[in-house]
Structures are given as structure tokens and as C-alpha cells.
């Protein structure tokens, strides 16, 4: 049985991805900072899902989690770096250092720490190799107004993805990124009330079923390791992505 880890698995996209991977036959472990939400995800699944409370920005905790995973499961085949957060919308001059650091620590540093630990395990397991899937965003390509920390973190995820893919080539480790636009989760609920656009107007934006994202993650996860998917974009049709910025 292949082993998968989904960070930020307590709600939203992480929950949908975890359920889809478990249904596809993976041994799934989800991580998150809230035990109750993790338990809700596990209890809502038809298959067994393992849980672990984890702050991905805590380096020693991440290292301990992957040691425990190796002891219990023996390996990791797929890491889905899904954990992420955002900051309240604000013009750049009003963004607090605390909000900036919180977003970067979770979205970028957390993804790096988990990828680093997974990469090391993929190198020493037998057979070695594996796949890392990073959750990017349309904000990895173009910004939304008043979202500098989130935008910077997701642009940096693109660089992290490419660097991991490059270093993993000799070892059967591949890394790709899925850039998502307006999957219907709690983070995008505001789209229905209208969100700020680059021209200063406010507009309602469409959303789509997050299970579509989960299905795509499973399809990529099941590919043989001699196939790489460096980037994949999925978004609600009709959202103003092309003209943004």
C-alpha cells in the first residue's frame, strides 16, 4: 500500500484530498494544528485515516513527525503540501510584520520543512523515490490587490517546486505544483459577497467543487515516477484571472 501525507488535512481542500487518496487505496496521514478538525476529517471518511497534530512551521516537530511516520509506515510515497494561511487584506504599507511572518512561515517555510523531511525519507527508503505535490495558487502567477504576503509566499512555492524537481531527478523523486483558483472552501466564501478587483471595483467571483482538485491530486499521485507534472492549473471558469493585475 502506498503511503501519503496531506498537511492541512483538517478542513477544506486538505480534507477532500485526504478522503480521495484514502478512497484510492493510499494509507493516508493528515496533519494540522487542531485535533478536533483532524478527527472530523478522519471520522467522515469511509476508509481509515491517520491523524497527527502538527504545526508545519515548527522544524523539530516536523522532523519528529517524519521519524514517527517512518517507524509506523516504513516509507512515504506522496506528500501533499497543502497547509496554508492568509492575512487580512491590507495595502502594503499597513501589513504588519507579524502577519507577514505568519503567512511566510506557514505557506513557504512549512512547505520547505515538510518537503525536506519527506525528500530525505524518499532517498533512504527501499525502493526509494516518491512524489511531492505543492499547493500553489493563481496568486503564484498574478496577485490579488492587498495580498502581498500570500502572493509572495505562493510565488516562492513555484521556486521551491522547481528546485525540488531538479534535485529529485537522479533519485526518482518528482515534484509538481497545482495552482488553484476559487475552489469552494471556507477561504473562498467571501467570493460570493464580492471581492476587490485590480481596477478598484468589487465583483462576485465564481467558485467550483473542491472535489475536482482532490480528483486531480489522486490522478497525479497514481502516475508512475517516470512521469512528472511540473505544474497544473485548475480554476472556476469565468473568474477574472487572465485580466488580473
N, C-alpha and C positions, 0 to 999 in steps of 0.2 A: 504494500500500500504506500502510495506517495504521501509525503508529509508537507503540509502547507501551514504557513503562519500569516495571519492577517492582523496588522496593527490597526488600532482604532476600530475594533470589531464590535463595540457595544451598541452602535446605532448606525443609522443612515446607510451609506454605501458599504461600510465595513460589514454591517450585519447581512446585507443582501449578498455580498461577495462570499462571506463565510458560509452561508446557507447553500449557495450554489456550488461551491467547492466540495462541501460535505456530501451533497447530493450526487456529485460526480465521482465520488469514491475516495476523496482525499481524507487523510487523517488531519483534521483542522484544529489549530490552536489559535484563539483570538486573544489579543491583548488590549488593554485600555486602563484608564485611571479609576474607573468607577465599577466596583464589583457588582453592584446591583444590575447595571446595564449589561455587563458581560453575561451574567446569569440569565437575564431575559433573552438575550440572543441565543444562548445555548438551549434554553427550555423551549424556544419557539421552533427549533429545528427538529426534523424527523430523525436525523442521524446524530450520533454523539459528537459534541464539540467540546474541546478542552478550553479552559479559560486561565488567564494569568493576569493579575493586576500589575500594570507596568506603566511607568512614565518613560516614554521613548527618549526624552531629553536627558535622562539620568544614566550616564555611561556605565557605572558599576552595576546598576540594576539590569541594564540591557545585557551586559556580559554574563551576569548570573542567570538570566532567563535562558540564554542560548546554551549555557552549560547544562542547565536542567533539561532543556529540550533534547540535547544530545544524549543525556543519560536515559531519558524516558523513551524517546522515539528513535534514537540512533542516527538521525540524519535530518536534513531539510532539503526538499526538492523545489519548493516555491515560497518566496517571500513576497507578500503584497504590502508595500509601504503605503498604507492608507491613512494613518493617523495625521490629522492636521487641524489647524485652527485659523481664525482670522481675528482682526481687530476692529473696533468700531470705526466706521467710515469717518475720515477726517482729512482736511487738507494737510499737506506735508509739514507745514510749519506748526501744526497743532498735534502731531503724532508724538506720543510720549515715548521716552526711551524704554520704559517698562513694556509697553505694548509691542514695540519693535522687537525687543529681545524675546518676548514670549512667542511671537509668531515665528521668528527665525529659529529659535531653539527647538520648537516642536516640528515645524514643517521641513526644515533643512537639516539641522544637526541631528534630530531624531531619526530622520531617514538615513543619514550617513551612518550613525552608530549601529542601527539595525542591519543595514546593508553590509557594513564592515564585519560584524559578528557572523552574519549568515554566510558571507563570502569565505571567511576563514573555515567555517564548518564544511562548506561545499568543497573546499580544497582537500580536507583531510578525510572525508568520508569515502566509503567504498561501496559502489562506484562513485567517483567524485563528479562534481558538476551540479548545476541547478539553474533556476531562473528567478530573477528579481524583477518585479513589476512595480514601478513607481507611479503613484497617483499625482499626475501633473494638474493641468487646468488650462482652459483657454487663456488664462492670465499668464501662462508661460510664454505666450506669443504677443498678446496685446493687453494693456492694462485697463482696468476699470478706474473711473475717477475716484479719488480719495481712498485708495487701497494700496499704498506704496509698499508696506511691509509684506502683505500677501503676494503682491506682484513680484517683488524681488525674490521672495522665497521660491516661487514657482519657476521663475527664470533660472534660478540656481539649480533647481531639481533637474532641469534639462541638461545642465553641465554634469551633474552627478551621474545621471543616466548614461551619458556618452562615455564618461571616464570609466564607469563600471563595466560597460560593454567592451571597451577596448582592453582593459586589464583582464577581463574574464575569457577572452578569446582562446588563449592557449590551454585553458583548463576546463572547457566545456561549461562555462558559466556565461549565461547571456542575460542582458538587462534591457528592458524596454520601458516605455512610458505611455500611459493612457491619459490623454488630455480631455477633460470632461466639461461640457457646458450645460449647466442648468438641469442636472438630474434632480428630480423632485425629492429633496430631503429637508430636514429642519433648517439647514444652512441656506437653502434657496427659497424658503417660504415667503420671503419678502418680495420675490419676483411678481407675485400676484397682486401686490399693492402698488407696484411701480418702483423703479429704481433709477438713480441718477444716470444720465447719459452724457457722453463727452460734449455735446452741444449745450449742456445746461438744462435740458428738458428732463422730465421724468416719464418713464414709459413702463408699462406692464410687459414682461417678457415671458415667452412660453417655457414650459418645463417638460421633462419626459420621464418615463418609468425607470427608476434606478435598476430594475432587474435586467434591463438591456445591458447596462455596464457590467453587471455580475456575469451575465452570459458571455460577454466578450472576454472577460478575465479568464473564465474557465476555458474558453477556446484557445487562448494563448497559452495558458498553463499546461494544456494537454499536448501541445506541439512537441515534437522531438527537439532535442537541444541543438541539432544542427540547423535549426531554423530560428532566425532572430526576427523580432518585431520591434525595431527601434522606437517607433512612435505610432500612435493610433489616436485619432480624434473622433469623438462622438458627442453630438450636441443636439439640442432641440432645434428642429427645423424652424426657420423664421426668426431666430434670435439675431440681434444686430451685431454679429461677431465680425464679419468681413469689414464693415464700415467703422468699427470701434477704434477710437484713438485718432 
